[in-house]
Amino acid sequence: MAEQPSPSSMTRLITKNVDRKCVDDIVGFFQWVGISSNIPENMSTKDFYSNIVGSHLKVHQIQRGRVTCLFSVKPAVVNFYGGVHGGAVGAVAERMAIACARTVMAEDKQIFLAELSISYLYAAPANSELIIDASVSKTGKTVTVVAIDFKFKESGKVCYSCHATFFNMPVSKL
C-alpha cells in the first residue's frame, strides 16, 4: 500500500483572490476535525465503511414496495459534532433504496442508482434509535423512485428524508 503524503508536506495551491486569513482558518478547521489523522490499519480493509454502517442496521419488516429497518446510532457512525455522519446517512439510504426497489422488480433486472438526494433535518445523536422506512413512490419500465425517511424511534419525528432514483436496465435478450 502506497503511503500518502501528509497534508503538511503537500504544496498548497491558493489563488490570489483568497484572503490569507481565510485560508489559515480553513486549514485550521480541517486540522481541528481530524483531516490529518492517520487511518488505523484495521480500518484499511476493502469496504470497511459499508461493514460498519451495515452492522448498525436491523431488518424489521419487508413487504412488496416497502422495507423498514431499525438503525442504532453508535459512536462508529457519529461525526465530529456528535450526530450521525452524513456519509453514514447516505450509505444507509442507498442500501434501503436498493432493497426496497428489489421488492417490486424481476430478480434478473439490473438497476443502477442515478440520483440520491438527502435532506438533513435534525442530527440524530449517538445512542439514539431510528426507524427507517423505505417505500417505492413510482416504478415503471425505465425508472424506479424510492422515498426513505429516517425517524426517531421514540418521537416519530423525521430527521433525514431521502429520495433515490434508479434506472431499470432491460434484460438482455441473448
Buried (B, 14 or more C-beta within 10 A) or exposed (E): EEEEEEEEEEEEEEEEEEEEEEEEEEBEEEEEEEEEEEEEEEEEEEEEBEEBBEEBBEEEEEEEBBBBBBBBBBEBBBBEEEBBBEEBBBBBBBBBBBBBBBBBBEEEBEBEBEEBEBEBEEBBBBEBEBBBBBBBEEBEEEEBBBBBBBBBEEEEEBBBBBBBBBEBEEEEEE
